[in-house]
Amino acid sequence: MPLCERLKIVSGICSSITIDRMLMLAMIVPSFVLAQPPSPSAPSSNPDAIVGPQPSHWRKLTIKEKLRYDWRRLFEPDNIVFAGMGAAVDQLREHPREWGEGWDAFATRYGSHLGQYVIQRSIMFPVQAVEHEDTRYFPSRKKGLRGRLGDALLQTVRRIDDDGERMPAYSEFFGDYGAAAISRFVWWPRRFHNGSAIFIAGSDTVLIDAGINVFHEFAPDVKRRLHLAH
């Protein structure tokens, strides 16, 4: 591969990841600003006594319950909003440029994000069923911001299995990179029919999912602070 093409690929990877980090920070920073800080008099937590996000009220879900949970989550408003945010970022970047500008182009990009999300969820369910994986988000039981942030990010790549033990988030990786591959080869322009484009798109989704987990972790604090402010 010529050097100029290699440099273009590296540049594309860097710019894409930078945009997604900015988008993730846009969701995380307000949560940190408004989140309720821990009380100075609160006793320090023992990291060995608190096993991250697994709550005491956790119970195993049946296959039917997992399907019902995934079906309900598919239509959650925040996922529709995040898809719109991703489409807006792509619109500002004119990515891909073949889709042009204007409202029609934005509708195409928004539809692409929604389509990729539906494919992602469609892949995730059979994987979690086979691997006995629980994809629910569990709020952290830790008190400090750093511990809660760590638990939120950890749940992007680690999940709880049907026995209540930690396991790799197989459904996350298969869903994110599988949906990226299908979308790039089915409706994206031909120049994206390659491994580097799939890797970038799949990694983008992992980053966005990490940001969504952080949002879910700190959103209750934000709501509580806003309520107290009124």
N, C-alpha and C positions, 0 to 999 in steps of 0.2 A: 504494500500500500504506500503511495507517495507520502512524503513528509507533510505536505500541505494538508492532505486529507486527514492525517492523524492529528494534526494540530486543530483542525476544525472539530473533530470528534471530542478531543479533550476540552476545547473551549465550550462546546455545547453542553458537556457534562457539568462543567463548573458553573456555567450560567444557570442551567436548569436547577441544580441543587441549591444555588444561592437564592433563587426566587422562592423555592419551596421552604427554605429555612426562614425567609422573611415572612411567608404566609403562616408558618407554624408559630413564629414569634408574635405575630399579630394576634394569635389566639391565646398564647401563653402569658404575655406581658400584662394585659389587663387583669388576668386572674391573680398574678403575683401582687399587683398594686392594690387590689381590692380584697385579697384574701385576708381572713382573720389571722393575725400572728399568734403564736402560742404564748400563753401566759408565762412571765418570767418565774412565777412561783411553782409552775407545773413540774412535777418530778421528772427527771431524765429517764428516757425509755431504755430498756435493755434490748439491744438488737437481737440477742439470742432468744428473747422471750416473745418477740413480735415477728411473725413470719410473713412479712410483707402484706399483700392485699388479701390473703385468704381470711374471710370473716368467720366468726364463731357460728353464725347462722347458716353457713353454706350447706347445701344439700345437693345430691346428685340429681340431674335432670334426665328424664327419659328421652328417647329419640323423638317422640311426639312433642314433648315440651320444648326441645331444642328447635324443632321445625317451627313451632308456634312463635318462639322467641325471635328466630331469624326473620320470619315473615313479618312480624310486627316492626322489627328494627329496619327492615327494608324501606319502610315508608315514614321513618322518623323525620320530622322537619329539619333537624340540624344537618342530616346527611344531604338533603336536597339543597340546603343553603351552602354547605361546603362545596358541593359540586358547582354551584353557581360562582362561588369565589374562585375556584380553580379555572373555570371558563373565563372569568374576568381577567385573571392573570395572563392566561394564554392570549386573550384578545389584546391586551396591552403589549404583549411581546410579538403579536402577529404570528403566533405559533399554532399550527404550521402556516407558513405564508401562502400555501396553495389555497387555503380556505378564505382568503381575502379579508376585507374589513366590513364594518357596518353591522346592522342588527341581524341580517341573515347569517353572516359569518359567526356572530355570537351565538345564535340559536344552534348552529352546527356544532360549535365547540361545547355548548352546554349539553346538547344531546349526546355528544361523544363521552363526556364525563359521566353522565347518567348511565349510558350504555355500558361503559367500563365498570361502573359500580355494581350494576345488576349482574354482570358476568362474574365479578369478584365474589359477590355473595353466593351466586349459584355454584361456584367451585368450592367455596369455604364449607358449605353445609355437608356434602358427602365426605370431605376430608375429615371434618371434626367428628362425624358419625363413625367413620372407620377407626380413627385414632383415639376415640373416646375423649375428645377434647371439649372443654367448656369455654365458650368464647365470650361469656358475660364479663362486663367490667365490674370489678369489686373495689370500692373505695378503700384507700389505705387506712390501716389502723395506727399508723405512726402520727406523731404530733407536729414535728418540725416540717418546714417547707421543703427542705432538702430531701428528707426521707419520703415525703409524699410525692414529690416530683420523681424521685428514683423509682418508686413503686409504679407510678403511672407510666413511665417510659418502659419499665421492665415488662409490663403486661402487653406491650406491643410484640415482644419476641418470646415471652414465656407465658404459659397459661396453666390452668389447673385441670387435671384429668378427672375422670369419673370416680377415682379413689381419693380425691382431695389432695393429690401430690402435684408438684411442679413438673412441667413438661415443655418442650419446645413448641412454639406456636406454628405448627406445620400448616394449619389452614390459612394463616396470615401470609406465609411465603408463597404457598401454592396459589392462593387467591390473587394476591397482588401481582405476581409475575406472570401467572397464567392469563389474567385479564389483560395485562399489558401486551402480551404476545398476541392474543386473539384480536384485540382492538387494532393493533398496528398492522397486522396482516389482512384484516377484513375491510376496514374503512379508512385507514390513514393513508396518506400518499406513499407511493412506492419507495421513496428514499428512506422511509422509516421501517422497511422490511428487513431488519437486521438485528443482530444480538445486542449491539450497543444501545439502540433506541429502546429495545425491550427492557434492558437493564436500567436505563435512566427512568423510564416510566414506572417500572415496578418499585424502584427505590424511592421515587417521588411519593408513591402511595404509602409506602412504609412510613416516611417522614410525616405525611399528613395524618395518618392513623395515630402516630405518636402524639401529635399535637391535639388530636381529638380526645385521646385518653387524658391528657393534661387538662383539657377543657372540662371534661366530665368530672375530674377530681376536684377542681377548684370552683366550678360553677355554683355549687351550693353555698360556698363562702361569699361569692360575689352577690348572689341573691340576698343572702342574709345581711350583708353590709348595706346594700341598696335599700332594703326594707327598713333597716335601723336608721338610715339617713333621712327617711321620710317620716 
